[in-house]
Amino acid sequence: MDVEHLQCRDFGHSWRPFSVQWVNRLNLYEYQLKCMRCTTIRTRWHDRTGAVVSSNYDYVEGYQIHGLGRLSGTDRDVIRLASIMAVMENLNVGTA
């Protein structure tokens, strides 16, 4: 898994506004956010009052682990450790 994907799974995504538009046929705003690390797109649909009607994610290739399903606490521990090790490798840091 790419280090950016590991870090997003470890820290959470780093969302920034990407696009917004009013969609007449749906009577909703389509508001897209883009992760600055892994480039995943999150689309939120809002009504005229600003309430979130629905949302979905368009994950980049390699982000999802197909067939794994929801991650358990132990799965997340493994991802956090892999994130730490990837940063150590990239920074050429040894262990204490």
N, C-alpha and C positions, 0 to 999 in steps of 0.2 A: 504494500500500500504506500502511496506517495506520502511524503512527510506532511504536506499540506492537508491531506485527508486525515492523517493521524491527529494532527493538531486541532482540526475542526471537531473531530470526535472527542478529543480530550478537553478542549477549552470551550467548545461551542463555536458557531459560525461568527464571522465578523461582517455583519450585514451593513450595506450601504444602499441608499436609493439608486435604482437603476432606470426605471421608467414608470410612467403613470399615464393613464388615459381613461376617459369616460367612454363606456361601451353602451351606446344607445339601445341596441337590441336586447341587452340584458338589464338595462337600467341600473348599472353598477360601475364602480370604479375598479379598474384593474391596476394594482400597484405592485410593481416588481422590485425586489431587493436582490442584490448580488453579493455573494460572499467574496471578500477581497483576497482570501487565502486560496480557496479551492474552486471558485467561480460557479458554485451551485446557484441556481436562480430560485427564489421563493416568490410565488405569486399569491397575493392576497386579494380577495374580492370584497369590496366594501359597498354598503348601500349609501343612500343620500345622507344618512345621519352619521356615517363614519363607522357603523357597526361592521365587524368582520362577518361575512356571510360564509365564506369558505377560504381555504388556502391549500396550496400544494407546492411540492418541490420538484425541480428538474435537476437531478443530480448529474454531475459530470461522470464520464466513463471511469470506472475503477473505484468510485466512492463507496458504492453499496457492495456488500458481501452477499451475493445471491444465494438463497437457500438457508441462510443463517437465521433470519427472523430477528425479533427484538433481542437486544443485547442484555445479558445478565450483569450483575455487579462484578462477577469474576471476569466476564468478557471485557468490561470497561477497564478493569485493572490491567489486563493484558495490553489493551490499546494505550493506556497511559504510560506503561513501561516501554512499549515500542516507541512512543513519542519521545520519551526521555532519551532513549538510546539513539534515536535518529538525530536529535539535536546534539548529543555528545559527539557523535561521529562527524557531523557537519562542522562543529566547532573545534574538532580535534582535541577534545578534553579527555583526560584519563580519569580513571576512578580513583577515589581517595583511599 
